[in-house]
Amino acid sequence: MSQPTQAQETAIREAVAEAFDQQVEFLQRLVSEPSRRTEERAAQDMMAAAFQDAGLSVDQWTLDAAELATHPAAGAVTVDYSNTPVVVGTHEPSAPADGARSLILNGHVDVVPEGREETWTTSPWDGRIEDGWMYGRGAGDMKAGLVANLFAFKALQAAGLEPTGRVHLQSVPEEECTGNGTVAAMQRGYTADAVLISEPIAETLVRANLGVIWFDVDVTGTAAHAHEMAKGFNALDAAYSLIGELRGLEDRWNQITVGDPNFGDLEHPINLNVGVLQAGEWPSSVPDRCTFTVRVSVPPSLGSAAAWQELEECVERACRENPVVSQGKVSVSKSGFFSDQYILEPGTEAEGLLSELHASVTGAPLESYPSPAYVDSRVYGTFQGIPSMVYGPLAETLHGKDERVNLESVKRCTEIYALYIARWCGVREAGQK
């Protein structure tokens, strides 16, 4: 495996800078495609075409719920996947090189809903640029990183170089809800010696991330006219009371996380969020049904299986003992994420190289931190034992209005990714045998 010379690395850095306007323009076009859940195909077609234009072999396929269900890493599927493809672009070296290592650059194309569009300063889909920031839903989380992966690879080509190891660029859906896009890529046989995920982490490294569970709760009541409410049972009242019981479990889970080596110092690492609630059909009718969906972090000491058992027991206890909840009928079901924590153990060669390149480009040491959010690093990290690093640009107000990403940070990260490919996989002059 041939390491890049100083002159070659200079050429890579210059190639990143020279193509950055083109990179920003491509990012704007990708942001303009509202790749919400189950609506990812148009954006994925853009990524597939861009991979092909970069000379990569392109594999595009649609998620298969039945196949995913056979793998323990998969989350519950509650939507139609017919418009939800995965795209992988692969570079195979023209000639084998001794000691050459392979690399996966992973990013997700799916975005969360934009919320009330009138609260945004301008359209969530216009990729507006102001004062060095690009605004838009998905601009930060995480289309900037996804595009940076592509342009990092293209920078090596522009410098006249070819990686001597295999490189996979993965554009996946479902990261915001199940992790099934990356799971599907792993199931399809894509693997490597290291994984780098370009999530917007403000140029830091995620040392550990918590597991996450999504679940639906369905509460059944008894309908009645509002003027004689006592003859009915309000499912919404029961749902509110049950949420209170779940808050008690959340408090206990935070207490047992105190002292955890990664998350024990965080003020409130275990968060239970009621993200969706639906009830009732008519103001003058007692609602006979209420459904709500919860996202909750998994305490590291429990794991997802034990946490799920405690959730079910909490609901069952409320149905027996809570005077409001016990009047209705309650069912609970998994509806998305069902994952455990992942810890990137320090000291790997993969992390050491990232730390070296970060310091070289930014002039500062690489910092790491534990994230209470879900990240796809747990897929390859947990189920294949591959060091999986999460490192990406500075972005703000993720999942909120006026989401934005810092373009100078994107440029620095693109440079780091390009140099990482060159050093991790090795390089040769293009066309050289």
C-alpha positions in Angstrom: 0.0 0.0 0.0 1.5 3.3 -1.1 1.0 6.3 1.2 0.4 9.7 -0.5 3.4 12.0 -0.9 3.3 15.5 0.5 2.9 16.8 -3.1 0.0 14.5 -3.7 -1.7 15.6 -0.5 -1.2 19.2 -1.5 -2.9 18.4 -4.8 -5.8 16.7 -3.0 -6.3 19.8 -0.8 -6.2 22.1 -3.8 -8.7 19.9 -5.6 -11.1 20.2 -2.7 -10.9 24.0 -2.8 -11.2 24.2 -6.5 -14.4 22.1 -6.7 -16.0 23.6 -3.6 -18.3 25.9 -5.5 -19.5 22.9 -7.5 -20.0 21.0 -4.2 -22.1 23.7 -2.7 -24.2 23.9 -5.9 -24.8 20.2 -5.8 -25.7 20.4 -2.1 -28.3 23.1 -2.9 -29.9 20.9 -5.5 -30.0 17.9 -3.1 -31.6 20.1 -0.4 -34.2 21.1 -2.9 -35.4 17.5 -3.1 -37.6 17.0 0.0 -36.5 13.5 0.8 -38.9 12.8 3.7 -39.5 9.3 4.8 -40.9 7.1 2.0 -40.1 9.9 -0.5 -36.4 9.4 -1.0 -36.3 8.1 -4.5 -35.7 11.4 -6.4 -32.8 12.4 -4.1 -31.4 8.9 -4.4 -31.6 9.0 -8.1 -29.5 12.2 -7.9 -26.9 10.4 -5.8 -26.8 7.4 -8.1 -26.2 9.6 -11.1 -23.5 11.5 -9.3 -21.8 8.3 -8.2 -21.9 7.0 -11.8 -20.5 10.3 -13.1 -17.6 9.8 -10.6 -16.8 6.5 -12.2 -18.1 4.4 -9.4 -20.1 1.2 -10.0 -23.6 1.8 -8.7 -25.8 -0.5 -6.9 -29.4 0.7 -6.2 -32.1 -1.4 -4.6 -35.3 -0.9 -2.7 -35.6 -1.8 0.9 -37.3 -5.2 1.6 -39.1 -5.3 4.9 -39.2 -9.1 5.0 -35.5 -9.4 4.5 -34.8 -6.8 7.0 -36.9 -8.6 9.6 -34.4 -11.5 9.5 -31.6 -9.3 11.0 -31.4 -8.3 14.7 -30.1 -4.9 13.9 -33.3 -3.9 12.0 -36.0 -1.6 13.4 -39.7 -2.3 13.1 -41.2 -1.4 9.7 -44.6 0.4 9.7 -44.4 2.2 6.3 -44.4 1.3 2.6 -40.8 0.9 1.3 -41.7 0.9 -2.4 -40.2 4.4 -2.8 -37.3 4.0 -0.5 -34.0 2.9 -2.2 -30.5 2.5 -1.0 -27.6 3.6 -3.2 -24.0 2.4 -3.0 -21.2 3.6 -5.2 -18.1 1.4 -5.2 -14.5 2.0 -6.3 -12.6 -1.2 -7.0 -8.9 -0.6 -7.5 -7.6 -1.3 -11.0 -4.9 -3.6 -9.6 -4.6 -5.2 -6.1 -2.1 -3.6 -3.7 -0.5 -5.4 -0.8 -1.8 -4.2 2.6 -4.5 -1.9 1.0 -7.4 -1.3 3.3 -11.0 -0.8 2.5 -13.3 2.0 3.7 -17.0 2.8 3.9 -18.1 6.5 3.7 -21.7 6.5 4.9 -24.4 9.2 5.0 -28.2 9.3 5.1 -30.4 11.1 2.6 -33.7 11.0 4.5 -34.8 14.1 6.4 -37.3 14.7 9.1 -40.5 16.7 8.3 -40.0 20.5 8.0 -42.8 21.4 10.5 -44.8 24.6 9.9 -43.2 26.2 6.8 -44.3 29.7 7.8 -42.0 29.6 10.8 -39.0 29.4 8.5 -37.3 32.6 7.3 -37.5 31.3 3.8 -38.5 28.0 2.2 -37.0 24.9 3.9 -36.1 23.6 0.4 -34.3 26.6 -1.2 -30.8 26.0 0.2 -30.4 29.7 1.0 -26.9 30.8 1.6 -26.2 33.7 4.0 -23.1 34.7 6.0 -21.3 31.5 5.2 -24.2 29.2 6.2 -26.6 27.1 4.0 -30.1 26.9 5.3 -32.7 24.1 4.6 -34.2 21.0 5.9 -31.5 18.3 5.7 -28.7 20.9 4.8 -27.0 19.9 8.0 -28.6 16.6 8.9 -27.1 15.3 6.9 -26.9 16.1 3.2 -23.8 18.3 3.6 -21.9 15.3 4.9 -23.3 13.0 2.3 -22.2 15.3 -0.5 -18.8 15.8 1.2 -18.1 12.1 1.0 -18.7 12.2 -2.7 -16.6 15.3 -3.4 -13.8 14.0 -1.1 -13.5 11.0 -3.5 -13.7 13.2 -6.5 -10.8 15.3 -5.1 -8.5 12.3 -5.4 -9.6 11.9 -9.0 -9.0 15.5 -9.8 -5.5 15.2 -8.2 -4.8 12.3 -10.7 -4.9 9.6 -8.0 -6.7 6.3 -7.4 -7.2 4.6 -4.1 -5.4 1.3 -3.9 -8.1 -0.1 -1.6 -11.8 -0.6 -2.1 -14.1 2.3 -1.2 -17.9 2.3 -0.8 -19.9 5.5 -0.8 -23.2 4.7 0.9 -26.3 6.9 0.6 -28.9 5.4 2.9 -32.5 6.1 3.9 -34.2 5.4 7.2 -31.5 6.7 9.5 -33.9 9.0 11.2 -36.4 6.3 12.2 -35.0 2.7 12.1 -31.4 2.5 10.8 -32.7 0.0 8.2 -30.9 1.7 5.3 -27.4 0.9 6.7 -28.6 -2.5 7.9 -29.7 -3.3 4.4 -26.3 -2.3 3.0 -24.7 -4.6 5.5 -27.1 -7.4 4.7 -26.2 -7.0 1.0 -22.6 -7.8 1.8 -21.0 -4.3 1.9 -18.2 -4.3 4.5 -14.8 -2.7 5.0 -11.9 -2.2 7.4 -13.3 1.1 8.8 -16.5 3.1 8.6 -16.6 6.9 8.6 -20.1 8.5 9.0 -20.2 12.2 8.1 -23.0 13.3 10.5 -23.0 17.0 11.6 -21.0 16.7 14.9 -19.2 20.1 14.8 -15.9 18.5 13.8 -15.8 16.3 16.9 -15.9 12.5 17.2 -18.8 10.6 18.7 -17.2 8.3 21.3 -20.5 6.6 22.3 -24.1 6.8 21.5 -27.2 5.6 23.3 -29.6 3.0 22.0 -33.1 4.2 21.1 -36.6 2.6 21.0 -39.7 3.9 19.1 -43.1 2.6 20.1 -46.8 3.2 19.5 -49.4 3.2 22.3 -53.1 2.7 21.4 -55.7 3.6 24.1 -59.3 2.6 23.6 -62.1 4.4 25.4 -65.9 4.6 25.1 -67.6 7.2 22.9 -70.4 9.4 24.2 -72.0 12.8 23.7 -70.1 15.6 25.5 -73.2 16.6 27.5 -73.2 13.2 29.2 -69.5 12.5 29.5 -69.9 10.2 32.4 -71.5 7.6 30.1 -68.3 7.5 28.1 -64.6 7.1 28.8 -62.2 9.6 27.4 -59.2 7.8 25.8 -57.3 11.1 25.6 -57.5 11.5 29.4 -56.2 8.0 29.9 -53.3 8.7 27.4 -52.3 11.7 29.4 -52.3 9.8 32.6 -50.3 6.9 31.0 -47.7 9.4 29.7 -47.3 10.5 33.4 -46.6 6.9 34.3 -44.0 6.7 31.5 -42.4 9.9 32.8 -41.9 8.1 36.1 -40.0 5.4 34.3 -37.9 8.0 32.5 -36.9 9.5 35.8 -35.8 6.1 37.2 -33.8 5.4 34.0 -32.0 8.7 34.4 -31.2 7.8 38.0 -29.7 4.4 37.1 -27.5 6.1 34.4 -25.7 8.3 36.9 -22.2 7.0 37.1 -22.1 5.4 33.7 -18.6 5.9 32.3 -19.9 7.5 29.1 -23.2 9.1 29.9 -23.2 9.5 33.7 -22.1 13.1 33.6 -24.8 14.3 31.2 -27.6 16.2 32.9 -30.5 14.2 31.4 -29.2 11.5 29.0 -32.4 9.5 29.0 -35.1 11.4 27.2 -38.7 10.2 26.6 -40.3 12.2 23.8 -44.0 12.0 22.9 -43.6 13.0 19.3 -47.0 12.2 17.8 -50.5 12.2 19.4 -53.8 11.7 17.7 -57.3 11.5 19.3 -60.9 12.3 18.7 -63.1 13.1 15.7 -65.6 15.7 17.0 -65.5 18.4 19.7 -68.8 17.4 21.2 -67.9 13.7 21.3 -65.9 11.8 23.9 -62.9 10.4 22.0 -63.0 6.6 22.1 -59.4 6.2 20.8 -56.1 7.9 21.3 -52.8 6.9 19.8 -49.4 8.3 20.5 -45.8 7.5 19.5 -42.8 7.7 21.8 -39.1 7.9 21.2 -37.0 7.0 24.3 -33.3 6.5 24.9 -32.2 3.2 26.3 -30.2 3.2 29.5 -26.8 1.6 28.9 -27.1 -0.7 31.9 -30.3 -2.2 30.5 -30.1 -2.6 26.7 -33.0 -2.5 24.4 -34.5 -6.0 25.3 -34.6 -5.3 29.0 -35.8 -1.7 28.5 -38.6 -2.9 26.3 -39.7 -5.4 29.0 -39.7 -2.6 31.6 -41.8 -0.4 29.2 -44.4 -3.2 28.8 -44.4 -3.8 32.6 -44.9 0.0 33.2 -48.0 0.0 30.9 -49.4 -3.2 32.4 -49.0 -1.8 35.9 -50.8 1.4 34.9 -53.6 -0.7 33.4 -54.0 -2.4 36.7 -53.4 0.3 39.3 -53.9 3.7 37.7 -57.6 4.7 38.3 -57.8 6.6 34.9 -55.8 4.2 32.7 -57.5 1.1 34.1 -60.9 2.2 32.6 -59.6 1.7 29.1 -57.8 -0.8 27.0 -54.1 -0.2 26.1 -51.8 -1.9 23.6 -48.1 -1.2 22.9 -46.1 -2.0 19.8 -42.6 -1.4 18.4 -42.7 1.1 15.6 -39.1 2.0 14.6 -35.8 2.1 16.3 -34.9 -0.8 18.5 -31.2 -0.4 19.1 -28.5 -0.6 21.7 -25.6 1.7 22.5 -22.4 1.7 20.6 -19.0 2.6 22.0 -16.0 3.4 19.8 -13.2 2.0 21.9 -10.2 4.4 21.9 -6.8 3.4 20.5 -7.8 2.1 17.1 -5.6 2.9 14.1 -8.7 4.2 12.3 -9.4 6.8 15.0 -5.7 7.7 15.2 -5.6 8.6 11.6 -8.7 10.8 11.9 -7.2 12.5 14.9 -4.0 13.2 13.0 -5.8 14.6 10.0 -8.2 16.7 12.1 -5.3 18.4 13.9 -3.5 18.9 10.5 -6.4 20.6 8.9 -8.0 22.5 11.8 -4.9 23.2 14.0 -6.7 21.8 17.1 -6.8 18.4 18.8 -9.7 16.2 18.0 -12.3 16.1 20.8 -14.8 13.4 21.4 -18.0 13.2 23.3 -20.9 10.8 24.1 -24.1 11.4 22.2 -27.6 10.6 23.6 -28.9 10.5 20.0 -29.1 7.5 17.6 -26.3 7.1 15.0 -25.9 4.4 12.4 -22.3 3.6 13.6 -23.8 0.9 15.8 -24.7 -1.2 12.7 -21.2 -2.0 11.5 -19.6 -1.4 14.9 -21.8 -3.8 16.9 -22.6 -6.4 14.3 -19.3 -6.7 12.4 -16.9 -5.3 15.0 -15.6 -2.6 12.5 -14.4 0.7 14.0 -17.2 3.1 13.1 -16.4 6.8 13.5 -18.9 9.6 13.4 -17.3 12.9 12.4 -18.8 15.8 10.4 -19.4 19.5 10.0 -20.8 22.2 12.2 -24.6 22.5 11.9 -27.3 24.1 14.0 -31.0 23.8 14.8 -31.2 20.2 13.5 -34.9 19.0 13.3 -35.9 22.6 13.9 -36.7 25.7 11.9 -33.9 27.4 9.9 -31.7 24.3 10.1 -28.3 25.3 8.8 -24.7 24.1 8.1 -21.5 26.1 8.1 -19.9 25.9 4.7 -16.3 26.5 5.8 -16.7 23.6 8.2 -18.0 21.5 5.3 -14.9 22.4 3.3 -12.6 21.4 6.2 -14.4 18.1 6.6 -14.3 17.4 2.9 -10.5 17.9 2.9 -10.2 15.6 5.9 -12.3 12.9 4.3 -10.3 13.1 1.1 -7.0 12.8 2.9 -8.4 10.0 5.0 -9.2 8.0 1.9 -5.7 8.6 0.5 -3.9 7.5 3.7 -6.2 4.7 4.8 -6.6 3.0 1.4 -3.3 4.1 -0.1 -3.0 5.8 -3.5 -1.4 5.3 -6.9 -1.2 7.6 -9.9 -4.4 7.0 -12.0 -3.8 4.4 -14.7 -0.7 3.1 -13.0 -0.5 -0.7 -12.5 
